[in-house]
């Protein structure tokens, strides 16, 4: 999340609340869905480790950083997904293909990000990649990231509903890692 993402923090937090509301309304989904939240700007950071999606999440707060280092975000996501999948399997929890819901307000500031994306998508537990753009986005970059689907806030799509519909579609599929 870049410093300019500050203009969209309220929208992101509202989307997360809306998503939780949808999850709370569906007991079957609530029992299966776990959520991890990662933010990025100059640095990437896990702000909420993997928890059941119905548990309250910490609000995302603006950071005094600039830039959108997609590469560090994809590297952190790869490491986090590998660790979380391994942990869930050790607990004998059936693991479905992870979903990466990538929200960005702009353009990558690191030109090498496609290599980090390629490493993420080459892993055994490759996530389903969904991109959501807020504000003035780099459409070709989001199209490259959102291999499964791309949503744009400027088209009137609400983040929470896009996230909920993407997760619901995946929960109904039986693919496991």
Secondary structure, DSSP 8 states (H G I E B T S, - for coil): --GGGGGGHHHHHHHHHHHHHHHHH-HHHHHH-EEEEEEESSSEEEEEEEEETTS--------S-----HHHHHHHHHHHHHHHHHHHHHTT---B--EEEEEESS--S-TTHHHHHHHHHTSTT--EEEEEE-SS--HHHHHHH-SSEEEEGGGT--HHHHHHHHHHHHHTS--B-
